[in-house]
Amino acid sequence: MTNILVTGGAGYIGSHACKVLKAAGYTPVTFDNISTGWEEAVKFGPLEVGDLLDRARLDEVFTKWQPAAVMHFAALSQVGEAMREPGMYWRNNVSGSLNLIEATVAAGCKHFVFSSTCATFGDQDGVVLDENSAQMPLNAYGASKRAIEDMLKDFEFSHGLQSVIFRYFNVAGADPEGEVGEFHQPETHLIPLMLDAIEGKRGELTVFGTDYDTPDGTCIRDYVHVMDLVAAHVKGIEWLAADKGSRVFNLGTGTGFSVREVLTHSQSVTNRPVPHVEGPRRAGDAQCLVSGSSRAQSELGWKPTRSTLETMIKDAWRWHQNGHYDK
């Protein structure tokens, strides 16, 4: 089988990517420092424990497995933390990615799939964001991802490294078969926070900002099911293998939902109220982020099939009730 090195493969999105890679006939080799990921989530291929800041360890793993491509998910990704500790994000995300890219090139691997983010666009109200939209990140998380995108372009010019960059919007849901799911400590994502509040595992959910210029005053986001998202990443590997060259793709549905709408759907799916209070806006939060993903559909042949809000919450609720990881 063809080996694919998956950084962050013990995390939420990375573990789901490993599942679909295995189903597609690849061997996903997880590289993870297990700082925020879970060893129990590594079920579909071998685990190599290591840190992206450790170049020697990266070289060992490349020599051992000789991957045909790299799928890079590993990153710090909390907006609030990025606002408080920008240096941590530049050091971990950018320096770590530079180590990884240099190790990839040194190993003779020419294919790289990168997990970027809509946070590179910043806050552009009333605009459906496509791949050519201006990138104006509001925080060190988005800025670090944009820097890595630029890095990949430079390494293509100098070393012929071909990349597929996916900028995705709000990822939600869980593996419908329950093998892996979303479980962060601390949890920062809206839907699992809501489900925790419903089950009494935490206090009331805080809705940050109710005075935005949106129909109900709360932020609007474009949600995409994690299984749809990782299916696109496999298509990215196939795109590169077919020698189609470097490309950037947005991954979203083109439909935005407000925080209040997600609350309402959560209550409908679970038949329980969501305990919540209203709070002030958070620094670095954009008002509205909605994707234009026509390029991914027309060029990659990608079409989200599970990315309705009801399905995402149902799958997340199923995992929330039955699945967990333990350190």
Buried (B, 14 or more C-beta within 10 A) or exposed (E): EBBBBBBBBBBBBBBBBBBBBBEBEBBBBBBBBBEBBBBBBBBBBBBBBBBBBEBEBBBBBBEEBBBBBBBBBBBBBBBBBBBEBBEBBBBBBBEBBBBBBBBBBBBEBBBBBBBBBBBBBBBBEEBBBBBEBEBEBBBBBBBBBBBBBEBBBEBBEEEEBBBBBBBBBBBBBBBBEEBBBBBBEEBEBBBBBBBBBBEEEBEEBBBBBBEBEBEEBBBBBBBBBBBBBBBBBBBBBBBBEEEEEBBBBBBBBBBBBBBBBBBBBBBEBBEBEBEBEEEEEEEBBBBBBBBBBBBBBEEBEBEBEBBBBEBBBBBBBBBBEEBEBEE
